[in-house]
């Protein structure tokens, strides 16, 4: 037996705004369920559940490992979603990373190993 992947499940506050946010970021998503969204881009999935407490997404997030981080960073800069304290930089844990906030306030860190 081996583990293959993990899927974060984050909270969202507004269905249409959340669908638009993740689609603009290049994710495909279903819009069929009012209270649950599944988003996929390449091999990454992010699931989101509807909540009414804005503090929940402001206190949750996930870390996504990527290739070609500079291209993704430029895309996020153009969407104006890079966290003010999350600019692209090399971290002491040997990752080149940056952070974004989604429309509900979830933080998503994107990182690529430094070779």
N, C-alpha and C positions, 0 to 999 in steps of 0.2 A: 504494500500500500504506500502511496506517496501523495502528498498534497500538490495540487496543480495551480491553484490561483485563489485569490481572495477578492471579494467584491464589497467595497464600502457601502453602507446604507446611511445616507445623510438625510436630514430634515429639509423640507422646503415649505415656503409660505404661500406662494401663488403659482398655480399650475401653468398658466400661459406664459408668465414671465420666465419661469424656470425652463420650460420647453424651449423658448426663444434663446435664452442664455446658452444652454448646452448645445443647441443646434448651431448657433453662431460660432461656437468653439469647435465645431466639426463632428459632434456626436450625432449619431442617429438615435432617435428616441421614439417610444410609443406614446401616444396620447389617448389611449383607449380607456385608461383607468383614472378616475378623478383623484384618487388618494395615493397612487403609487406610480412612479416613473422609473423605467429602466433605460439607461443611456449606454451606448457602446460606440467606441472609436478604436479602430484597429483591434488589439487584444485586450483593451481596457474596458471594464464595465463600472458604472457608478449607478447605484439605485438610490432613489429618494422617496421619502414618505411625507405626506402632508401633515403639518402640525400647525397649531395656532399660537404657540409660544415662541416669540422671536428670539428669546434667549438661547433656545436649544441650538439652532444653526450657528449662532454667534460663538458657541463653545465647542463646535465639532469640526472635523475636517479629515483629510486623508493625504497620503503621500503616494505619488505616481512616478514610477521610474520610466524614463523616456530615452529615445535616441534623437539626435539632431535638436538638442535643447535650444540652440540659438534661433532656429526657425520657429519653434513654438513660442519662444519668448517674444519674437517680433510680432507674431500673430496676436498674442495677448496684449502687447503694448498698443497695437492698432485698435483693439477693442476697448482699451482703457480700463482693463480689469486687473492689472498688476497691483498687488498690495503695496502701499506706500513704503513699507519697511521690508518689502520682499523682492528687491531688484535682483537680477541675475548676478550671482557671485560664486566663487569657490569657497566651500565650507571646510572646516577642519576635519570633518568625517569623510573626506575624499569624495564629495559630491559637488557638482556644479548645479546650483538650483536657484529657483525663484518661486514666488508664491502669488496666488490670486485669491480674490474673494468672489464667490458666486453671488447671484442676485439676492440670496437669502442670508448671506453672511458666513457660509461655510468657507473655511480656508482650505485651499488645495495647494500642496507643495509639489512641484515638478522637479525631479532630479535626474542627473546623468552621472555615472561614475567617472571620476577623473582618472585618466589612463596614465 
